[in-house]
Amino acid sequence: MKILLVLASVCVLQAQNPMSKETKQLYTAVKGYILKSAEKMPEANYAFKPSPDVRNFGAILGHLADEQYFFCSAAKGETKDTKIEKEISAKALLIAELNKAFAYCDEAYNSLADDNGAMMMKFGKGERTMSGILNFNVAHDFEHYGNLITYLRIKGLVPPSSEKQ
């Protein structure tokens, strides 16, 4: 009887995919924060950078778009190299490219489940699990969202994650 309960519990957890569900929730949150930040910052401030040795606001968004393709193509078993950061600086175009990049990543996150997250994928010169690649992407997105927060605050704007709900 105990074995049946344990097996039933395992089946329920597998159906719920608790680990991959949390990864997807974090990705969805940071994606929203980044897109809202891109909309919130006036285009006149897209060239703003608080120090000469860092990316400007628009370049961070371009970098994030490029990196969505880098991480998610690896998680999908593909290779995709883009140059959005180097080629696009206008607000409307960057937002459009970010939306495309996130849509590309949505496919990877939608295919993630607890049972395939441990699958080894080619990543750079080595390998990582599918889950590890997508978690790395979430961490990278949050890292650069932190940059966007600073730029927004310097310009007197409230970051999306700090807005009253």
Beta strands, then each sheet from edge to edge (+ up, - down):
strand 1: 120-123
strand 2: 126-129
sheet 1: 1+ 2-
end
